[in-house]
Amino acid sequence: RDNIEFLPTFNIRSIDALLFKIKDLSEKFIYFNDDMFLIKETYPEDWFLDKKAVLTGIWAKTYNQQPVKTISEKIKSLLNIRPSFNAAQSKAANIVGFQNRYFKSYHCGRPQIKSIIKDFYDKNPEKLADQIRYKFRDSRQYMPYSLCWHLLIKKTLFIESSISKLFEIKKAR
């Protein structure tokens, strides 16, 4: 019954921020969006190796270091255009202390470690409250899985994996 004052919500970024509270959720879990598919056999070590999460992505320059991106995000917000996926990842990195670059995820499964997320929100309850207060997706929100990834990176609990193993279908008709 926690966070009941924020209901109802129609915002996946708010919902995702609370996944760690699911009763009996495994300590290590993989987050998939509803439009993701596994198209080949996978193994536990594709997601976790020893006590580390396998993160698939590339390093990119944070939005706060790119004036054009910052201005674009403000315009999108004013025009009520859907908030950027990459900007939300960049915001998550900034929260964790990565001010110059962020680890950019692609549309793929994302390994998570529940205790890392819980520990962050236990120490920063205001971040959770601010994240989940929006009824609809908002440009001021960050991407919760990316927050976890950057916490894992900061604690060296990750293994970087190449995006070459991904196959992304774009604009399929």
Secondary structure, DSSP 8 states (H G I E B T S, - for coil): -TTGGG-S---HHHHHTTGGGSTT--SEEEE--TT----S---GGGTEETTEEEEEEEEEE-GGG-HHHHHHHHHHHHTT----HHHHHHHHHHHHT--SEEEEE-SS-EEEEHHHHHHHHHH-HHHHHHHHT-SS--TT---HHHHHHHHHHHTT-EEEE-GGG-----S--
